[in-house]
Amino acid sequence: MYISFEVIIIVVLALLLFIAYLSKSFIKHFSREQAYYKAIIDTSTNIVLLSDTKKIISVNKTFFNYFQGFRDIAEFSKKHDCICDYFVEEDGYLSTINDGVVWREYLVTFKMSKHKIKMKIDDEYYYFLASSSLIDEKNNVYALILSDITEQETIYNELLSRSVKDELTHIGNRKLYSEVLSKQIILAQRYIHPFSLLLLNIDFFKQINDSLGHDIGDKVLKEYTRLISYSLREVDIFCRIEGEEFIVILPYTTKDKAYLLAQKLRLLVEEHKQITPITMSFGVVEYVKGDDKKSLFKRADKALHRAKESGRNKVIIG
């Protein structure tokens, strides 16, 4: 059967028009579908970021409830390469780099695990539970979802703080001392770095309670722990372990440096003379290979007793 050239042209044109119609309809449908899903994501109270693990592609409206002052992600990106600029690097929370992996990739790689993020935004602290979900396998696009858990985390941290904080002096308690000491021993064994302990005791504290009353005794405890706290580094852990006895864990500190600090604290206490004049005695020890919590404390306690027996208001190295 003979088909004229004109008919072939008409059929081809018709097919092209039909394909164009379908393409236009598909694009229109796809655009509507995209707008539909975007509208759903925008209603979420969680922060939603679309990312290819290398950069953020898009965010939802909730994002700008937290990161205010930006009209869109392009404007945000001019000032910040990543929301990790706001991360608070703290134990227990996702860092910018985790085990050598950037946080976005880490979140995607370990998507079955729970990850918490702490951020400081406009001088306010926020806590988020972070998760990821693959939404476009071909282009490797993930949705990163940050659920605000600030209220729950604040309550949890407050309860945790109470459980390891001395109620009277607001420094650490025996539980905190025990937990931190265990970690320091593990670190010292693994990385072979020094750390030391100061065991300190208020001299003749029973006489203060008996002659001036327990209220004055409590004021003395609070005043002098405050004084000592101001003279310690942020990494040092200061705890009240019972009554008038205290301990300081000094990471990355040899016994010689710990001795110098103890002498400084001893003079500081002696010269302070607030509430009522007091003195303190100190026992100093450094961790040695083979020490455990019990043996380390026992050596510090023996050094402290030697300081007491030799006249008090002294520092003895054990």
KEFIVO-636742 format. One record per residue (C-alpha): x, y, z. Coordinates in Angstrom, 2 decimals. Layout:
N
xx->X | yy->Y | zz->Z
...
***
This chain:
318
xx->0.00 | yy->0.00 | zz->0.00
xx->1.37 | yy->3.37 | zz->-1.04
xx->1.43 | yy->6.13 | zz->1.60
xx->2.10 | yy->9.58 | zz->0.31
xx->4.89 | yy->11.70 | zz->1.69
xx->2.35 | yy->14.30 | zz->2.82
xx->0.55 | yy->11.72 | zz->4.99
xx->3.82 | yy->10.67 | zz->6.61
xx->4.59 | yy->14.31 | zz->7.40
xx->1.13 | yy->14.78 | zz->8.92
xx->1.48 | yy->11.61 | zz->11.04
xx->4.94 | yy->12.63 | zz->12.26
xx->3.70 | yy->16.13 | zz->13.11
xx->0.70 | yy->14.64 | zz->14.90
xx->2.99 | yy->12.36 | zz->16.93
xx->5.26 | yy->15.27 | zz->17.80
xx->2.30 | yy->17.36 | zz->18.87
xx->0.96 | yy->14.45 | zz->20.92
xx->4.35 | yy->13.90 | zz->22.58
xx->4.62 | yy->17.62 | zz->23.26
xx->1.13 | yy->17.54 | zz->24.77
xx->2.04 | yy->14.58 | zz->26.96
xx->5.31 | yy->16.22 | zz->28.00
xx->3.53 | yy->19.45 | zz->28.85
xx->0.90 | yy->17.53 | zz->30.79
xx->3.58 | yy->15.50 | zz->32.59
xx->5.60 | yy->18.60 | zz->33.50
xx->2.45 | yy->20.33 | zz->34.69
xx->1.48 | yy->17.25 | zz->36.69
xx->4.99 | yy->16.87 | zz->38.07
xx->5.11 | yy->20.54 | zz->39.04
xx->1.73 | yy->20.20 | zz->40.77
xx->3.01 | yy->17.11 | zz->42.56
xx->6.18 | yy->18.90 | zz->43.65
xx->4.15 | yy->21.85 | zz->44.93
xx->1.85 | yy->19.42 | zz->46.74
xx->4.70 | yy->17.67 | zz->48.55
xx->6.41 | yy->20.99 | zz->49.26
xx->3.19 | yy->22.22 | zz->50.88
xx->3.07 | yy->19.08 | zz->53.05
xx->6.72 | yy->19.48 | zz->54.11
xx->6.15 | yy->23.17 | zz->54.89
xx->3.38 | yy->22.26 | zz->57.36
xx->5.80 | yy->20.08 | zz->59.34
xx->6.82 | yy->21.41 | zz->62.74
xx->10.19 | yy->19.69 | zz->62.22
xx->13.05 | yy->21.26 | zz->60.32
xx->13.35 | yy->19.48 | zz->56.97
xx->16.42 | yy->19.89 | zz->54.78
xx->16.92 | yy->18.30 | zz->51.36
xx->20.56 | yy->17.41 | zz->50.85
xx->22.75 | yy->15.38 | zz->48.53
xx->25.12 | yy->14.91 | zz->51.55
xx->27.46 | yy->17.53 | zz->50.03
xx->25.24 | yy->20.58 | zz->50.32
xx->21.74 | yy->21.65 | zz->51.32
xx->19.45 | yy->21.88 | zz->48.30
xx->16.25 | yy->23.12 | zz->49.92
xx->14.60 | yy->23.65 | zz->53.30
xx->11.06 | yy->23.97 | zz->54.61
xx->9.42 | yy->26.99 | zz->56.22
xx->10.08 | yy->25.73 | zz->59.75
xx->13.80 | yy->26.13 | zz->59.09
xx->13.35 | yy->29.91 | zz->59.08
xx->11.46 | yy->29.84 | zz->62.39
xx->14.81 | yy->28.96 | zz->63.95
xx->17.27 | yy->30.62 | zz->61.57
xx->15.58 | yy->33.97 | zz->61.37
xx->16.70 | yy->36.93 | zz->59.30
xx->17.10 | yy->34.94 | zz->56.09
xx->14.60 | yy->35.05 | zz->53.21
xx->15.68 | yy->31.81 | zz->51.58
xx->18.38 | yy->29.13 | zz->51.65
xx->20.46 | yy->31.04 | zz->49.06
xx->20.71 | yy->34.02 | zz->51.40
xx->21.51 | yy->31.72 | zz->54.33
xx->24.25 | yy->30.01 | zz->52.29
xx->25.99 | yy->33.35 | zz->51.65
xx->26.79 | yy->33.61 | zz->55.35
xx->26.97 | yy->29.95 | zz->56.33
xx->28.41 | yy->27.00 | zz->54.48
xx->26.47 | yy->24.68 | zz->56.76
xx->24.08 | yy->24.71 | zz->59.71
xx->26.91 | yy->22.99 | zz->61.56
xx->28.23 | yy->26.53 | zz->62.14
xx->25.66 | yy->26.55 | zz->64.95
xx->26.64 | yy->23.15 | zz->66.42
xx->27.76 | yy->23.01 | zz->70.04
xx->30.61 | yy->20.49 | zz->70.14
xx->29.77 | yy->18.51 | zz->73.26
xx->29.91 | yy->14.86 | zz->74.33
xx->26.71 | yy->13.01 | zz->73.49
xx->25.81 | yy->15.24 | zz->70.54
xx->26.57 | yy->15.09 | zz->66.82
xx->29.69 | yy->17.05 | zz->65.86
xx->30.60 | yy->18.67 | zz->62.55
xx->33.02 | yy->15.77 | zz->61.98
xx->32.25 | yy->12.34 | zz->63.47
xx->34.84 | yy->9.57 | zz->63.15
xx->36.32 | yy->11.48 | zz->60.22
xx->32.95 | yy->11.80 | zz->58.45
xx->31.03 | yy->15.06 | zz->57.84
xx->27.82 | yy->15.13 | zz->59.89
xx->25.42 | yy->14.94 | zz->56.90
xx->27.14 | yy->11.86 | zz->55.50
xx->27.39 | yy->10.38 | zz->59.00
xx->23.66 | yy->10.87 | zz->59.51
xx->22.89 | yy->9.14 | zz->56.20
xx->25.37 | yy->6.31 | zz->56.78
xx->24.10 | yy->5.54 | zz->60.27
xx->20.46 | yy->6.37 | zz->59.65
xx->19.20 | yy->3.57 | zz->61.91
xx->20.89 | yy->5.14 | zz->64.95
xx->19.55 | yy->7.98 | zz->67.08
xx->21.55 | yy->11.19 | zz->66.77
xx->21.14 | yy->14.26 | zz->68.93
xx->22.32 | yy->17.73 | zz->67.92
xx->22.85 | yy->20.72 | zz->70.20
xx->22.84 | yy->24.16 | zz->68.58
xx->23.31 | yy->27.71 | zz->69.78
xx->21.13 | yy->30.06 | zz->67.73
xx->20.91 | yy->33.75 | zz->68.66
xx->22.27 | yy->33.01 | zz->72.16
xx->19.62 | yy->30.33 | zz->72.75
xx->20.36 | yy->26.60 | zz->73.06
xx->18.26 | yy->24.14 | zz->71.08
xx->18.33 | yy->20.35 | zz->71.02
xx->17.24 | yy->18.23 | zz->68.05
xx->16.80 | yy->14.55 | zz->67.30
xx->18.19 | yy->14.05 | zz->63.79
xx->17.22 | yy->11.40 | zz->61.25
xx->17.50 | yy->10.91 | zz->57.49
xx->15.38 | yy->9.38 | zz->54.73
xx->16.29 | yy->8.64 | zz->51.09
xx->13.83 | yy->10.40 | zz->48.76
xx->15.64 | yy->10.28 | zz->45.40
xx->17.94 | yy->7.29 | zz->44.93
xx->19.02 | yy->8.29 | zz->41.41
xx->20.32 | yy->11.70 | zz->42.49
xx->21.24 | yy->10.55 | zz->46.01
xx->18.97 | yy->13.14 | zz->47.65
xx->18.04 | yy->12.72 | zz->51.31
xx->15.62 | yy->14.45 | zz->53.61
xx->17.35 | yy->15.37 | zz->56.87
xx->14.78 | yy->15.82 | zz->59.61
xx->15.51 | yy->17.68 | zz->62.85
xx->12.87 | yy->17.22 | zz->65.55
xx->12.96 | yy->19.79 | zz->68.34
xx->13.51 | yy->18.01 | zz->71.68
xx->14.68 | yy->21.09 | zz->73.57
xx->12.10 | yy->20.80 | zz->76.35
xx->12.73 | yy->17.09 | zz->76.98
xx->16.51 | yy->17.46 | zz->76.79
xx->16.50 | yy->20.46 | zz->79.14
xx->14.50 | yy->18.51 | zz->81.71
xx->16.76 | yy->15.47 | zz->81.29
xx->19.93 | yy->17.54 | zz->81.68
xx->18.50 | yy->19.25 | zz->84.76
xx->17.70 | yy->15.89 | zz->86.35
xx->21.12 | yy->14.57 | zz->85.38
xx->22.75 | yy->17.67 | zz->86.83
xx->20.91 | yy->17.16 | zz->90.10
xx->22.00 | yy->13.53 | zz->90.29
xx->25.71 | yy->14.42 | zz->90.06
xx->25.68 | yy->17.77 | zz->91.86
xx->26.18 | yy->18.36 | zz->95.58
xx->23.01 | yy->19.96 | zz->96.89
xx->24.72 | yy->22.34 | zz->99.32
xx->27.79 | yy->23.57 | zz->97.43
xx->26.60 | yy->22.96 | zz->93.83
xx->29.89 | yy->21.37 | zz->92.83
xx->30.12 | yy->17.69 | zz->91.83
xx->29.18 | yy->14.92 | zz->94.23
xx->30.66 | yy->11.48 | zz->94.94
xx->28.81 | yy->9.96 | zz->91.98
xx->30.34 | yy->12.45 | zz->89.55
xx->33.78 | yy->11.90 | zz->91.06
xx->33.45 | yy->8.13 | zz->90.61
xx->32.22 | yy->8.40 | zz->87.01
xx->34.87 | yy->10.91 | zz->85.91
xx->37.68 | yy->9.02 | zz->87.67
xx->36.74 | yy->5.82 | zz->85.83
xx->36.92 | yy->7.66 | zz->82.50
xx->40.24 | yy->9.30 | zz->83.38
xx->41.81 | yy->5.94 | zz->84.23
xx->40.65 | yy->4.50 | zz->80.89
xx->42.05 | yy->7.52 | zz->79.00
xx->45.34 | yy->7.37 | zz->80.89
xx->45.71 | yy->3.66 | zz->80.05
xx->44.82 | yy->4.21 | zz->76.39
xx->46.74 | yy->7.40 | zz->75.62
xx->49.35 | yy->7.36 | zz->78.40
xx->48.77 | yy->10.91 | zz->79.61
xx->49.15 | yy->11.98 | zz->83.26
xx->46.43 | yy->13.01 | zz->85.65
xx->46.45 | yy->13.72 | zz->89.36
xx->44.13 | yy->13.94 | zz->92.35
xx->43.95 | yy->16.47 | zz->95.15
xx->42.22 | yy->15.22 | zz->98.27
xx->41.51 | yy->18.14 | zz->100.61
xx->39.91 | yy->18.49 | zz->104.00
xx->38.96 | yy->21.49 | zz->106.15
xx->41.02 | yy->21.46 | zz->109.34
xx->39.07 | yy->21.30 | zz->112.65
xx->35.73 | yy->21.60 | zz->110.85
xx->33.91 | yy->19.79 | zz->113.68
xx->34.94 | yy->22.60 | zz->116.03
xx->33.32 | yy->25.15 | zz->113.70
xx->30.03 | yy->23.24 | zz->113.73
xx->30.16 | yy->22.71 | zz->117.50
xx->31.10 | yy->26.28 | zz->118.43
xx->29.42 | yy->28.36 | zz->115.71
xx->26.59 | yy->26.08 | zz->114.61
xx->25.84 | yy->24.03 | zz->111.50
xx->24.43 | yy->27.06 | zz->109.64
xx->27.83 | yy->28.75 | zz->109.83
xx->29.46 | yy->25.46 | zz->108.92
xx->27.31 | yy->25.28 | zz->105.77
xx->28.22 | yy->28.86 | zz->104.87
xx->31.91 | yy->28.00 | zz->105.24
xx->31.52 | yy->25.01 | zz->102.92
xx->29.77 | yy->27.11 | zz->100.28
xx->32.12 | yy->30.10 | zz->100.54
xx->35.36 | yy->28.16 | zz->100.30
xx->34.22 | yy->25.78 | zz->97.57
xx->33.28 | yy->28.87 | zz->95.55
xx->36.74 | yy->30.33 | zz->96.22
xx->38.51 | yy->27.14 | zz->95.09
xx->36.28 | yy->26.72 | zz->92.05
xx->37.39 | yy->30.10 | zz->90.69
xx->41.02 | yy->28.95 | zz->90.79
xx->40.51 | yy->25.74 | zz->88.80
xx->40.51 | yy->25.14 | zz->85.05
xx->37.33 | yy->24.27 | zz->83.19
xx->38.60 | yy->20.73 | zz->82.62
xx->39.22 | yy->20.15 | zz->86.35
xx->36.52 | yy->18.29 | zz->88.25
xx->35.84 | yy->19.51 | zz->91.80
xx->33.63 | yy->17.31 | zz->94.00
xx->32.47 | yy->17.12 | zz->97.57
xx->32.69 | yy->13.49 | zz->98.59
xx->31.51 | yy->13.78 | zz->102.19
xx->31.19 | yy->16.33 | zz->104.99
xx->34.20 | yy->18.66 | zz->104.82
xx->36.21 | yy->16.44 | zz->102.45
xx->36.68 | yy->17.32 | zz->98.79
xx->38.55 | yy->15.98 | zz->95.79
xx->39.82 | yy->17.58 | zz->92.58
xx->40.55 | yy->15.52 | zz->89.45
xx->43.25 | yy->17.23 | zz->87.39
xx->43.48 | yy->15.87 | zz->83.81
xx->46.84 | yy->16.18 | zz->81.98
xx->48.57 | yy->17.16 | zz->85.23
xx->51.66 | yy->15.64 | zz->86.85
xx->51.97 | yy->15.38 | zz->90.63
xx->54.55 | yy->18.18 | zz->90.64
xx->52.16 | yy->20.59 | zz->88.95
xx->49.33 | yy->19.34 | zz->91.16
xx->51.49 | yy->20.05 | zz->94.22
xx->52.04 | yy->23.65 | zz->93.08
xx->48.29 | yy->24.10 | zz->92.58
xx->47.57 | yy->22.61 | zz->96.02
xx->50.02 | yy->25.04 | zz->97.64
xx->48.35 | yy->27.92 | zz->95.81
xx->44.91 | yy->26.79 | zz->97.03
xx->46.17 | yy->26.24 | zz->100.58
xx->47.47 | yy->29.83 | zz->100.79
xx->44.33 | yy->31.18 | zz->99.11
xx->42.12 | yy->29.50 | zz->101.72
xx->44.32 | yy->30.58 | zz->104.63
xx->44.32 | yy->34.22 | zz->103.51
xx->40.61 | yy->34.44 | zz->102.59
xx->39.26 | yy->34.67 | zz->106.17
xx->35.60 | yy->35.01 | zz->105.19
xx->32.73 | yy->33.73 | zz->107.42
xx->35.43 | yy->32.42 | zz->109.77
xx->39.16 | yy->31.81 | zz->109.18
xx->40.00 | yy->28.23 | zz->108.19
xx->42.88 | yy->26.18 | zz->106.83
xx->42.93 | yy->23.07 | zz->104.67
xx->45.18 | yy->20.02 | zz->104.38
xx->45.95 | yy->18.37 | zz->101.05
xx->46.99 | yy->14.94 | zz->99.79
xx->48.38 | yy->14.83 | zz->96.23
xx->48.79 | yy->11.73 | zz->94.03
xx->49.39 | yy->11.03 | zz->90.36
xx->47.96 | yy->8.05 | zz->88.49
xx->50.48 | yy->5.26 | zz->87.93
xx->50.10 | yy->2.22 | zz->85.74
xx->48.12 | yy->-0.45 | zz->87.54
xx->46.12 | yy->1.99 | zz->89.67
xx->42.38 | yy->1.54 | zz->89.96
xx->39.89 | yy->3.88 | zz->91.64
xx->40.35 | yy->2.24 | zz->95.03
xx->44.16 | yy->2.21 | zz->95.06
xx->44.40 | yy->5.78 | zz->93.76
xx->42.05 | yy->7.13 | zz->96.42
xx->43.78 | yy->5.10 | zz->99.13
xx->47.15 | yy->6.69 | zz->98.29
xx->45.58 | yy->10.17 | zz->98.29
xx->43.92 | yy->9.44 | zz->101.64
xx->47.21 | yy->8.32 | zz->103.18
xx->48.91 | yy->11.51 | zz->101.94
xx->46.10 | yy->13.61 | zz->103.43
xx->46.42 | yy->11.84 | zz->106.80
xx->50.16 | yy->12.52 | zz->106.80
xx->49.39 | yy->16.22 | zz->106.19
xx->46.98 | yy->16.18 | zz->109.16
xx->49.39 | yy->14.31 | zz->111.43
xx->52.29 | yy->16.66 | zz->110.60
xx->50.45 | yy->19.75 | zz->111.82
xx->47.67 | yy->20.40 | zz->109.27
xx->47.54 | yy->23.26 | zz->106.72
xx->50.06 | yy->21.30 | zz->104.65
xx->50.39 | yy->19.62 | zz->101.25
xx->51.83 | yy->16.10 | zz->101.08
xx->52.56 | yy->14.12 | zz->97.91
xx->51.69 | yy->10.43 | zz->98.10
***
